[in-house]
């Protein structure tokens, strides 16, 4: 069996873990998802992901809890613990303090400065209704944030683990691998919108463990592939905003969505995929300019 086949099987497990963090997750259960024996699964997972499976699950649960504490400040800590798969508040409290070197209440006090909050004063804006959905127009920047109902979507993807921010070459290589699979199968057309999906908050997760996926929509009939991962995005209610960005502008754009719009919107972050709809790349004055829609899953507070 090739390393690529191993990686695809582990990708399936990672997708499963991400979707079921609040549930009991056993090595036996996960090895069945990967179609490996328990012994081989544990060894291969560690080789591919750089950490044992239980350590990976625990870290994702803690990082999810840390993000919820910052973005959903009215949510009780006990509820956060249960939503993130911890059996008891005491086990959560012990694990959280060991990982972040502070308790959950102390961590939550960072909420006002998370996502660079103090660096973005709230701008004067105009609120309107378009097609029965709210729209916020920010006058100084000309940005518009819209609420969209995005349908669930099956995608083929390639995942990268490690520091990726501002590294155009990484994304070029990822898309090359993705298109080598998608183009011959007819999954890319003139109007195809590809996606960049982010699973971790760079202000919480260690840079070497950050995960990003580049993805392309595919027909529902596609079940498996030995070349790329296959998954279905949840869809649902999203806040979207279009940006024209240089390669070093993505972090500030995401921070703006959280620190300016989300903070004052009446919505809160929901537990679904965060992603960019990648529209096009232009060259202006010798620099790459990326046209993207930033898409943040939200729910009413």
Helices and strands as residue ranges (DSSP letters): H 3-19, H 27-34, H 38-49, H 53-71, H 77-83, H 89-100, H 104-108, G 111-119, E 125-130, E 133-138, E 143-150, E 153-161, H 168-182, E 194-198, G 207-209, E 211-217, E 229-233, E 236-245, H 250-256, I 257-262, H 263-265, E 267-269, E 274-284, E 287-300
